[in-house]
């Protein structure tokens, strides 16, 4: 059995406006053909298309991660995951993207930022000695 990346193992989403399908594929650990298939199955997933290319935004990546979690970790079928997302959309207090996905992403970004600061501090200490 192959180890699939869970939500906490995924890379931090860079701070930029648009992402290509290959970038989203990497950031979500899902093949590009799966993303294209999910676009057909989940009406909420609508990347911008310009000149035949797909451009995803931050919220699209969070949605892909939520779809992946529903299908691969929670065991929903495509139909069940679609219903779950629709139910969340129709509930005014619940965003399309679950709070746990948002919180996890924020924590991962903070950890990455802190690791970067730590590396900078360690290199400065090494240089000054």
BELLIN-V166602 format. One record per residue. N is the residue number from 1. RES is the residue in one small letter. PHI is phi in degrees with one decimal (* if undefined). BURIAL is # if it has 24 or more other C-alpha atoms within 12 Angstrom, else .. D_CENTER is the distance of its C-alpha to the mean C-alpha in Angstrom with 2 decimals. Layout:
n	res	phi	burial	d_center
N	RES	PHI	BURIAL	D_CENTER
N	RES	PHI	BURIAL	D_CENTER
//
This chain:
n	res	phi	burial	d_center
1	x	*	.	23.29
2	x	-80.0	.	20.36
3	x	-79.8	.	17.98
4	x	-92.2	.	14.44
5	x	-69.0	.	11.72
6	x	-84.7	.	10.89
7	x	-53.6	#	8.13
8	x	-75.8	#	10.36
9	x	-87.3	.	10.97
10	x	-75.0	#	7.74
11	x	-67.3	#	8.56
12	x	-69.1	#	8.44
13	x	-77.4	#	7.12
14	x	-62.3	.	10.68
15	x	-86.0	.	12.66
16	x	-148.1	.	13.47
17	x	-84.0	.	13.84
18	x	-123.9	#	13.14
19	x	-131.5	#	11.31
20	x	-79.0	#	13.05
21	x	-63.9	#	12.15
22	x	-69.1	.	12.88
23	x	-66.6	#	10.56
24	x	-65.7	#	7.53
25	x	-56.6	#	9.31
26	x	-66.9	#	9.55
27	x	-65.0	#	6.21
28	x	-110.7	#	5.12
29	x	54.1	#	8.88
30	x	-135.4	#	9.97
31	x	-65.2	.	13.10
32	x	-60.0	.	13.60
33	x	-65.9	.	16.17
34	x	-69.2	.	13.95
35	x	-60.3	#	11.70
36	x	-62.7	#	15.14
37	x	-65.8	.	16.39
38	x	-62.5	#	13.72
39	x	-59.6	#	14.61
40	x	-74.5	.	18.10
41	x	-89.1	.	17.46
42	x	-119.2	#	15.25
43	x	-62.3	#	16.98
44	x	-71.0	#	14.28
45	x	-93.0	#	12.17
46	x	-134.1	.	14.38
47	x	-66.7	#	13.50
48	x	-72.0	.	16.54
49	x	-117.3	.	19.00
50	x	-132.7	.	21.61
51	x	49.6	.	24.25
52	x	77.8	.	22.57
53	x	-109.2	.	19.28
54	x	-95.1	#	15.85
55	x	-128.7	#	14.09
56	x	-93.1	#	10.65
57	x	-112.3	#	10.12
58	x	-50.2	#	7.83
59	x	-65.8	#	8.07
60	x	-65.8	#	7.46
61	x	-65.3	#	3.92
62	x	-62.3	#	3.93
63	x	-65.9	#	6.51
64	x	-60.4	#	5.60
65	x	-63.3	#	4.04
66	x	-70.0	#	7.23
67	x	-59.1	#	9.25
68	x	-59.0	#	8.82
69	x	-63.7	#	9.88
70	x	-61.8	#	12.64
71	x	-77.2	#	13.89
72	x	-91.6	.	13.84
73	x	-99.7	.	14.28
74	x	-89.0	.	16.08
75	x	80.9	.	18.04
76	x	-71.8	.	17.92
77	x	-79.5	.	19.29
78	x	-56.8	#	17.79
79	x	-61.7	.	20.39
80	x	-65.1	.	19.71
81	x	-65.7	#	15.96
82	x	-60.4	#	16.99
83	x	-63.8	.	19.66
84	x	-61.9	#	17.48
85	x	-66.2	#	15.19
86	x	-64.3	.	18.51
87	x	-62.5	.	20.08
88	x	-65.6	.	17.47
89	x	-66.5	.	17.93
90	x	-78.0	.	21.68
91	x	-89.4	.	21.81
92	x	-60.5	.	22.24
93	x	-83.6	.	21.30
94	x	-112.4	.	17.91
95	x	-74.2	.	15.05
96	x	-60.4	#	13.04
97	x	-96.7	#	9.99
98	x	-64.1	#	11.49
99	x	-63.2	.	12.79
100	x	-65.4	.	11.90
101	x	-66.8	#	8.10
102	x	-62.4	#	9.18
103	x	-61.7	.	11.84
104	x	-60.8	#	10.11
105	x	-64.2	#	7.97
106	x	-63.8	.	11.44
107	x	-61.1	.	13.27
108	x	-61.3	.	11.45
109	x	-66.6	.	12.16
110	x	-62.7	.	15.66
111	x	-60.9	.	16.31
112	x	-62.2	.	15.53
113	x	-63.4	.	17.77
114	x	-66.1	.	20.42
115	x	-63.4	.	20.52
116	x	-65.1	.	21.11
117	x	-62.0	.	23.86
118	x	-61.0	.	25.37
119	x	-62.1	.	25.61
120	x	-63.3	.	27.27
121	x	-64.4	.	29.67
122	x	-65.5	.	30.55
123	x	-70.6	.	31.33
124	x	-67.9	.	33.48
125	x	-65.0	.	35.36
126	x	-63.2	.	36.01
127	x	-66.7	.	37.30
128	x	-75.9	.	39.58
129	x	-94.1	.	41.22
//
